[in-house]
């Protein structure tokens, strides 16, 4: 058993490893009989790293958090297959890096931050577990660049798209989410940031804790904005106007549970979200219907089921031509 696990890990963690070898390595985490040997092997690799005495990096803590996350996903497989598949693709970069050892070396050998990237293609949601234990869920068509350490010890994420954050508390190491227009600063909290390039607004919705929104290099706020649980700050990119209001946070965060809630949403904005969720292209050929509004909830419905609902509730119809869905007026 030990020789088999050693061989699989050795082949799967190579930087030029084939996809099949990486999948074989990740599959070890679902083998109950392999748990003891696997943990022993990985602990051995992590403990072999030379960690300075004044470092705050806890090898055992990082490993245990990673293992708990893997076990939780194994025991509670309630999400759609495409989400699990995306998690394996994206999180593999973090998991394999830690197990191989070069991730730790990168953080400890230099005081400048080392950045990693993760993304969720259209039609999928991806999960990223950071070395500090913070959890990031990426919505469809989103990507992040992130670091876990640096000269100032900050935890940084650069976001393009939408993401849900569950940040581990650490007052000594602030967690910062950079958007093109403002920075979200936290020490430990749960919140959602929507910052797609194609959207008119950038919005931050706070569910738990406290966040401070500050100016970025590209845009200066008149003053920092402090959000309380249940509040949302939205910045219109065209007018540069800011609004802070009390909201039902579930309307803006339910996507992370594979559920979308739409309340009085324009057909134009609705189809944009459908394109991201289902990985399809939708064209509204008649401009007179783009401002029609719709209320609905999507969970397990297919794109065709959603289109049928739209066709029954609004004065529109659809047709599929090749790879494109065309919506027209009835």
GICORFEN-V935876 format. One record per residue. RES is the residue in three letters. PSI is psi in radians with two decimals (* if undefined). OMEGA is omega in degrees with one decimal (999 if undefined). Layout:
BEGIN
res:RES psi:PSI omega:OMEGA
res:RES psi:PSI omega:OMEGA
END
This chain:
BEGIN
res:UNK psi:-0.82 omega:-178.2
res:UNK psi:-0.80 omega:-179.1
res:UNK psi:-0.69 omega:-179.9
res:UNK psi:-0.79 omega:-179.3
res:UNK psi:-0.75 omega:178.7
res:UNK psi:-0.75 omega:-178.4
res:UNK psi:-0.77 omega:-179.6
res:UNK psi:-0.75 omega:179.0
res:UNK psi:-0.71 omega:-179.1
res:UNK psi:-0.74 omega:-179.1
res:UNK psi:-0.63 omega:-175.3
res:UNK psi:-0.43 omega:-175.6
res:UNK psi:-0.05 omega:176.4
res:UNK psi:2.51 omega:-178.5
res:UNK psi:-0.46 omega:179.5
res:UNK psi:0.36 omega:-177.2
res:UNK psi:2.53 omega:177.0
res:UNK psi:2.73 omega:-178.6
res:UNK psi:-0.63 omega:-179.7
res:UNK psi:-0.68 omega:179.2
res:UNK psi:-0.66 omega:178.8
res:UNK psi:-0.74 omega:179.0
res:UNK psi:-0.67 omega:179.1
res:UNK psi:-0.67 omega:179.4
res:UNK psi:-0.80 omega:-179.9
res:UNK psi:-0.51 omega:-179.9
res:UNK psi:-0.35 omega:178.7
res:UNK psi:-0.54 omega:-175.7
res:UNK psi:-0.18 omega:178.9
res:UNK psi:0.11 omega:178.4
res:UNK psi:1.89 omega:-178.2
res:UNK psi:-0.71 omega:-178.0
res:UNK psi:-0.37 omega:-175.9
res:UNK psi:-0.05 omega:-171.7
res:UNK psi:-0.82 omega:-176.1
res:UNK psi:-0.90 omega:-178.4
res:UNK psi:-0.66 omega:-178.8
res:UNK psi:-0.82 omega:178.5
res:UNK psi:-0.73 omega:-180.0
res:UNK psi:-0.76 omega:179.6
res:UNK psi:-0.83 omega:-176.0
res:UNK psi:-0.71 omega:176.1
res:UNK psi:-0.66 omega:178.8
res:UNK psi:-0.76 omega:179.4
res:UNK psi:-0.77 omega:-177.4
res:UNK psi:-0.72 omega:-178.4
res:UNK psi:-0.32 omega:177.1
res:UNK psi:-0.29 omega:-179.0
res:UNK psi:2.47 omega:-179.9
res:UNK psi:1.86 omega:-178.8
res:UNK psi:2.16 omega:180.0
res:UNK psi:2.60 omega:-177.2
res:UNK psi:-0.56 omega:-176.9
res:UNK psi:0.13 omega:-179.8
res:UNK psi:2.57 omega:178.4
res:UNK psi:0.12 omega:-176.7
res:UNK psi:2.05 omega:-177.9
res:UNK psi:1.82 omega:-177.0
res:UNK psi:-0.85 omega:-177.6
res:UNK psi:-0.70 omega:-179.6
res:UNK psi:-0.77 omega:179.6
res:UNK psi:-0.79 omega:-178.2
res:UNK psi:-0.79 omega:-177.6
res:UNK psi:-0.66 omega:178.6
res:UNK psi:-0.71 omega:177.3
res:UNK psi:-0.75 omega:-178.0
res:UNK psi:-0.73 omega:179.8
res:UNK psi:-0.67 omega:179.3
res:UNK psi:-0.73 omega:179.1
res:UNK psi:-0.75 omega:-179.4
res:UNK psi:-0.68 omega:-179.7
res:UNK psi:-0.69 omega:178.2
res:UNK psi:-0.56 omega:179.8
res:UNK psi:-0.73 omega:-174.1
res:UNK psi:-0.42 omega:-176.6
res:UNK psi:1.15 omega:-178.5
res:UNK psi:1.37 omega:-176.8
res:UNK psi:-0.14 omega:-179.6
res:UNK psi:2.85 omega:-179.8
res:UNK psi:2.71 omega:-177.3
res:UNK psi:-0.63 omega:-176.9
res:UNK psi:-0.52 omega:178.1
res:UNK psi:-0.78 omega:178.2
res:UNK psi:-0.74 omega:-179.8
res:UNK psi:-0.70 omega:179.4
res:UNK psi:-0.65 omega:178.3
res:UNK psi:-0.76 omega:-180.0
res:UNK psi:-0.77 omega:-178.1
res:UNK psi:-0.84 omega:-172.2
res:UNK psi:-0.81 omega:-176.8
res:UNK psi:-0.31 omega:-179.6
res:UNK psi:-0.60 omega:-179.2
res:UNK psi:-0.66 omega:179.4
res:UNK psi:-0.85 omega:-176.1
res:UNK psi:-0.89 omega:-178.6
res:UNK psi:-0.67 omega:-179.2
res:UNK psi:-0.76 omega:-180.0
res:UNK psi:-0.77 omega:-177.0
res:UNK psi:-0.59 omega:-178.7
res:UNK psi:-0.43 omega:177.9
res:UNK psi:-0.41 omega:-174.4
res:UNK psi:-0.39 omega:177.9
res:UNK psi:-0.80 omega:180.0
res:UNK psi:-0.76 omega:-179.9
res:UNK psi:-0.70 omega:-178.9
res:UNK psi:-0.66 omega:-178.1
res:UNK psi:-0.56 omega:-172.4
res:UNK psi:-0.41 omega:-174.3
res:UNK psi:-0.24 omega:-176.1
res:UNK psi:2.56 omega:178.5
res:UNK psi:-0.21 omega:177.6
res:UNK psi:2.56 omega:-176.7
res:UNK psi:2.52 omega:174.5
res:UNK psi:2.21 omega:-174.2
res:UNK psi:2.51 omega:176.8
res:UNK psi:2.77 omega:-179.7
res:UNK psi:2.65 omega:175.2
res:UNK psi:2.64 omega:-179.5
res:UNK psi:2.78 omega:174.6
res:UNK psi:1.95 omega:179.6
res:UNK psi:2.90 omega:175.3
res:UNK psi:2.41 omega:179.3
res:UNK psi:0.16 omega:-179.2
res:UNK psi:2.84 omega:174.8
res:UNK psi:2.35 omega:-176.3
res:UNK psi:2.69 omega:-177.3
res:UNK psi:2.34 omega:179.2
res:UNK psi:2.19 omega:175.5
res:UNK psi:2.03 omega:-179.1
res:UNK psi:2.76 omega:-177.2
res:UNK psi:-0.44 omega:179.8
res:UNK psi:-0.02 omega:-179.9
res:UNK psi:-0.12 omega:177.8
res:UNK psi:2.51 omega:-178.8
res:UNK psi:2.34 omega:176.7
res:UNK psi:2.21 omega:173.1
res:UNK psi:2.17 omega:-179.4
res:UNK psi:2.22 omega:176.4
res:UNK psi:2.96 omega:-177.2
res:UNK psi:2.47 omega:176.4
res:UNK psi:0.74 omega:-179.4
res:UNK psi:2.73 omega:176.7
res:UNK psi:2.67 omega:177.5
res:UNK psi:2.68 omega:167.1
res:UNK psi:2.29 omega:-173.0
res:UNK psi:2.76 omega:174.4
res:UNK psi:2.76 omega:-179.7
res:UNK psi:-0.19 omega:-178.2
res:UNK psi:3.08 omega:179.6
res:UNK psi:-2.94 omega:-176.3
res:UNK psi:-0.67 omega:-179.0
res:UNK psi:-0.04 omega:-179.8
res:UNK psi:0.25 omega:-179.3
res:UNK psi:2.68 omega:172.2
res:UNK psi:2.06 omega:-172.2
res:UNK psi:2.49 omega:174.5
res:UNK psi:2.29 omega:174.6
res:UNK psi:2.07 omega:-171.2
res:UNK psi:2.36 omega:168.9
res:UNK psi:1.80 omega:-175.2
res:UNK psi:-2.45 omega:-178.0
res:UNK psi:2.47 omega:-179.6
res:UNK psi:2.60 omega:173.8
res:UNK psi:2.35 omega:-176.1
res:UNK psi:2.29 omega:168.5
res:UNK psi:1.70 omega:-170.1
res:UNK psi:2.24 omega:175.0
res:UNK psi:2.38 omega:-177.6
res:UNK psi:2.29 omega:175.9
res:UNK psi:1.65 omega:-175.9
res:UNK psi:-0.41 omega:-178.9
res:UNK psi:-0.35 omega:-179.4
res:UNK psi:1.62 omega:-179.5
res:UNK psi:2.63 omega:177.3
res:UNK psi:2.15 omega:-175.3
res:UNK psi:2.24 omega:173.5
res:UNK psi:2.04 omega:-179.9
res:UNK psi:2.24 omega:169.6
res:UNK psi:2.97 omega:179.6
res:UNK psi:-0.33 omega:-174.2
res:UNK psi:-0.47 omega:177.7
res:UNK psi:2.90 omega:-179.8
res:UNK psi:2.40 omega:177.8
res:UNK psi:2.07 omega:-175.7
res:UNK psi:2.25 omega:-179.5
res:UNK psi:2.89 omega:172.0
res:UNK psi:-0.40 omega:177.6
res:UNK psi:2.00 omega:-174.2
res:UNK psi:3.12 omega:177.4
res:UNK psi:2.17 omega:-176.3
res:UNK psi:2.93 omega:-178.5
res:UNK psi:2.40 omega:176.7
res:UNK psi:2.20 omega:177.9
res:UNK psi:1.98 omega:-174.4
res:UNK psi:1.02 omega:176.0
res:UNK psi:2.47 omega:177.6
res:UNK psi:-0.64 omega:-174.5
res:UNK psi:-0.20 omega:-179.1
res:UNK psi:2.66 omega:179.4
res:UNK psi:-0.49 omega:-175.7
res:UNK psi:2.64 omega:168.4
res:UNK psi:2.18 omega:-173.8
res:UNK psi:2.43 omega:175.0
res:UNK psi:2.17 omega:-177.5
res:UNK psi:2.15 omega:-175.2
res:UNK psi:2.22 omega:178.3
res:UNK psi:-0.69 omega:-175.6
res:UNK psi:2.45 omega:177.1
res:UNK psi:-2.44 omega:-175.0
res:UNK psi:2.39 omega:175.0
res:UNK psi:2.62 omega:176.6
res:UNK psi:2.10 omega:-179.1
res:UNK psi:2.14 omega:-174.7
res:UNK psi:2.95 omega:178.6
res:UNK psi:2.66 omega:174.5
res:UNK psi:-3.11 omega:178.8
res:UNK psi:-0.49 omega:-175.5
res:UNK psi:-0.26 omega:-175.6
res:UNK psi:2.34 omega:-177.8
res:UNK psi:2.15 omega:175.2
res:UNK psi:2.63 omega:178.1
res:UNK psi:-0.55 omega:174.0
res:UNK psi:2.78 omega:178.5
res:UNK psi:2.61 omega:-179.2
res:UNK psi:2.22 omega:178.2
res:UNK psi:2.16 omega:179.6
res:UNK psi:2.49 omega:174.3
res:UNK psi:2.80 omega:179.6
res:UNK psi:2.33 omega:-180.0
res:UNK psi:-0.03 omega:179.8
res:UNK psi:2.71 omega:176.9
res:UNK psi:2.37 omega:172.3
res:UNK psi:2.25 omega:178.6
res:UNK psi:2.38 omega:177.3
res:UNK psi:2.11 omega:176.3
res:UNK psi:2.11 omega:-173.8
res:UNK psi:-0.45 omega:-178.8
res:UNK psi:-0.87 omega:-177.1
res:UNK psi:-0.30 omega:-176.5
res:UNK psi:0.37 omega:178.8
res:UNK psi:2.53 omega:-177.9
res:UNK psi:2.41 omega:175.2
res:UNK psi:2.42 omega:175.7
res:UNK psi:2.19 omega:-176.6
res:UNK psi:2.82 omega:174.7
res:UNK psi:2.30 omega:-177.1
res:UNK psi:2.87 omega:168.7
res:UNK psi:1.81 omega:-171.5
res:UNK psi:-0.45 omega:-179.5
res:UNK psi:-0.51 omega:179.1
res:UNK psi:-0.49 omega:-173.2
res:UNK psi:-0.17 omega:-176.6
res:UNK psi:-0.06 omega:-175.4
res:UNK psi:-0.32 omega:179.9
res:UNK psi:-0.53 omega:-178.4
res:UNK psi:-0.34 omega:177.0
res:UNK psi:0.39 omega:179.2
res:UNK psi:0.72 omega:-179.9
res:UNK psi:2.36 omega:179.5
res:UNK psi:2.30 omega:179.6
res:UNK psi:2.19 omega:-179.2
res:UNK psi:2.19 omega:179.1
res:UNK psi:1.99 omega:179.1
res:UNK psi:0.79 omega:-179.4
res:UNK psi:2.44 omega:179.2
res:UNK psi:2.63 omega:179.7
res:UNK psi:-0.60 omega:179.9
res:UNK psi:-0.89 omega:-179.7
res:UNK psi:-0.60 omega:179.8
res:UNK psi:-0.78 omega:-178.7
res:UNK psi:-0.54 omega:176.7
res:UNK psi:-0.75 omega:179.3
res:UNK psi:-0.66 omega:177.1
res:UNK psi:-0.69 omega:178.6
res:UNK psi:-0.74 omega:-179.3
res:UNK psi:-0.75 omega:-175.4
res:UNK psi:-0.75 omega:-173.5
res:UNK psi:-0.07 omega:179.2
res:UNK psi:0.70 omega:-178.8
res:UNK psi:2.95 omega:175.2
res:UNK psi:2.21 omega:-178.2
res:UNK psi:2.33 omega:179.0
res:UNK psi:2.25 omega:174.2
res:UNK psi:1.85 omega:-171.4
res:UNK psi:-0.32 omega:-179.0
res:UNK psi:1.97 omega:-175.9
res:UNK psi:-0.32 omega:-178.1
res:UNK psi:-0.22 omega:-177.7
res:UNK psi:-0.03 omega:-174.6
res:UNK psi:-0.42 omega:-178.2
res:UNK psi:0.13 omega:171.9
res:UNK psi:2.54 omega:-176.3
res:UNK psi:2.68 omega:-176.2
res:UNK psi:2.54 omega:173.3
res:UNK psi:2.19 omega:177.8
res:UNK psi:2.95 omega:176.0
res:UNK psi:2.30 omega:-179.8
res:UNK psi:2.31 omega:175.3
res:UNK psi:-1.34 omega:-176.3
res:UNK psi:0.10 omega:-176.8
res:UNK psi:2.57 omega:174.6
res:UNK psi:2.95 omega:179.7
res:UNK psi:-0.62 omega:179.4
res:UNK psi:-0.66 omega:177.1
res:UNK psi:-0.67 omega:178.3
res:UNK psi:-0.75 omega:179.4
res:UNK psi:-0.64 omega:177.3
res:UNK psi:-0.67 omega:177.9
res:UNK psi:-0.79 omega:179.2
res:UNK psi:-0.74 omega:-177.2
res:UNK psi:-0.53 omega:-179.5
res:UNK psi:-0.48 omega:-175.0
res:UNK psi:-0.37 omega:-179.3
res:UNK psi:2.75 omega:179.1
res:UNK psi:0.99 omega:-178.9
res:UNK psi:2.91 omega:174.1
res:UNK psi:2.89 omega:-178.7
res:UNK psi:2.82 omega:172.5
res:UNK psi:2.64 omega:-178.3
res:UNK psi:2.11 omega:179.1
res:UNK psi:1.88 omega:-177.6
res:UNK psi:-2.11 omega:-179.9
res:UNK psi:0.16 omega:-175.2
res:UNK psi:2.48 omega:174.8
res:UNK psi:2.19 omega:-178.4
res:UNK psi:2.20 omega:178.2
res:UNK psi:2.22 omega:-178.3
res:UNK psi:2.97 omega:176.8
res:UNK psi:2.48 omega:178.7
res:UNK psi:* omega:999
END
